[in-house]
């Protein structure tokens, strides 16, 4: 075990930590001794790819926490460094708990965990798996939008003791029934726009579900569902 550790340290010259934010990334690095070899600094997000290509090495090991924009950074780093580790943010906080929290300190803590081989890693899905997950999540968002619109529409009518048209909204005669509802000028404007938005949401939902259906029968995913 000790020999494997020494071999790994010789091959990996530096251990780099990234604290990823929306508009910038704080970077810092240490060697195995451990000594600071890259003092923590903030790099603007739009400049990070260029910075990484210039400053990172093929022998570097990099750690960053999982967040909303982690995967694009992860994919880009794979071609530049030896190893990229994605850490579970909640578990990192439990391991490296501190009352004082700054970006620079967070980066160094991540690096120390990487050197000690105790980073709580998360599973990194393949690109196509991430894309499929995102599409499924988007479908769920469309469903919630559709439900929210219908709830808002139905909430308008009881205030005026008006019975809502029966059946599904925005279909054939039902749509005509909703369009004939007489409310105040402003409420009618709102109702008209809700109907237009609902139709668009449902059109998008149908398109997404068709694509999910196609994927479920494709060779890539269909064989896993058998």
N, C-alpha and C positions, 0 to 999 in steps of 0.2 A: 504493500500500500504506500509506504514511504517512498519507494523507488518510483512508483507511478506518479506520485505528487511532484517529486523533483523533476521528472521528465516533463510534466505538464508546465511547471513553472519556467523551465528553460525555453520551451517552445512559445509560451505566451509572454511576451515582453511586458505587456501592459493590460490592466483591467480598467475598463472605461464604464462610467455610470452616466445615465441620461435621465434627467428629471423633465418629463415632457409636459409642456403646457400648450395652451391654444395658439399663442403667437410666438413662443420662443421655447428653446430647450436649454436647460442648464447642463453643461458637460463638465466632467472631471475625471481624473484617472490616477491610478497608483500602480506601483510594481508589487511584486510578491513579498517585499521585505517587511512591512509595506511602507513605501515612501511616495510622496506626491510627485507624480511625473507630468501631470496636466492639471494646473490649478483651475478650480471651478470658475466657469464663466458662462454668461448667457449668450446664446446664438439665436438670432431671429429665425423663425421657422422658414421663411422664404429663402434664407441663406444657408440653411443647414445642410442640404445635399452637397453644395459646393464645398462647404467647410469639411464635411465628412470625407469627401473624395480626396481632399488635400491633406487632412490631418490624421485620418485613421490608417492603420496598417493591417496587413493580412494576418499578422500574428496576434492582433488584439482580441480580447474577449470583452463583450459589451453586455450590459444589463440595463433594462428599462422596465418600468412598471406598466401593467396593462391599463390602457385608458382608451378613449374613443378614437383617437388618431394614432394608436400604436402600430397597427398592422402595415400601413403604408411605409412607416419608418423602418419597421422590422424587415419588410421585403427589400427595401433599398440597402440596408446594412448587410444583408446576407452575402452580397457580392463583394463587399469591401473588407470584411473581417473574418477571423477564424470561427467565431462562435457568437451567437446572439441568444441571450436568455431573457425571457419575459417573466417578470415577477408578479405575484398576486399582491396587490396593494394593501389589502386588509391584513394579510398575514405578515407582510413586511413591517407594518406598524406594530404588530404584536411582538415581533422579534426585536425590532430596533426602536422600542418605545423611548420617547424623549420629550421633556417638557418644552425644550427650546427647539423650534422648527424653522429652518430656513432652507431655501433651495440648495445652497452650497452644502449644508450639512446633510440634506437628504441624499445628494449625489454620493458623498463620501460613505454614508451608511450602506448604500446599495453596493458600492465597490467592495467594502469590507465583507459583506455577505457573500459576494461573488468569489472573493479570494478564499474565504473559509468554506466554500462549497455548501452553503446553507441557504441559498436563495429558494424561497417557496415558489417553484415554477408553475406556470399555467400551461395547459396544452395549447399548442399553436395549430389551429386548423389549416388545412390546405386552402389556397386562394379560392378555388371553386366552392369549397364548403362555406367559406365566409360569405361569398356572393349569394349562395342559396339561402343561407341564414338571413341575410339582409333582405332578400326578396320576400321571405316568409314574414319577417318582421314588418315590412312595408305593407303586406296584405292585411295584417292585423291592424295596422294603423288606419287603413282605408275602412275596414269594418267598423272600427270605433268612431271614425268620422261620420260614417253613414248613420250609425245609431244616434250620435249626438245631434245631427241635423234633424232627424225624425222626432227626437224628444223635444227639441226646440219648437218645431212646427206644431206638435200636438199641444204644447203648453200654451200656445196663443189662443186656441179656440175656447177652452172652458171659461176664460175671462169674459167671453161674450155669449155664454150659454149656447154655443154652436157645436153640434155633433160632428166629429171628424168623419170624413168619407171612409167607408169600410174597405178593407183589403190593403195590399201593399202600396206604398207610396210610389208615385212617379211611374205608374204603369197604366197605359191606356185611359180608360174612363176615369180612374181614380185621379190621375193628373188633372184631367179636365174639371173634376169635382173640386179639387184644391184651388184651381185657378179661378173658380167661380165664387169662392168664399169672399164675403164682403166684410171687410174690417175697415179700420181707419186708413187714410192714405199712406201713412208711414208704415203701418203694420202690413198692408198689402204689398208695399215695396219690399219689405223684409221677407215676406212669404214667397214672393216671386223669385227673389235671389236665392233663398234656401232651396227652392225647387230646382233652379238651374245648377246650383252647386251639388245637390244630391245626384242629379243625372250624371254630371261629370265624374263624381266619385264612383258611382256604380259602373260607368263605362270603364274607368281605370281598373276597378276591381275585377271585372269580367276579363280584361286583357291580362292581368296578372295571374288569375286563376287558370286561364288557358295555357300560359307559359309554364306554370307549375305542373299542370297536367301533362304537358309535353315532356318536361324533364322527368317526371315520375315514370314515364314509359320509355325513356331513353336508355341506351346501353349502360351509361355511367351510373345511373341511380336505380333504374328499374330492376337490375339483377339483385340489388340489395334488399328490395322489397318483396322478393319471392320467398 
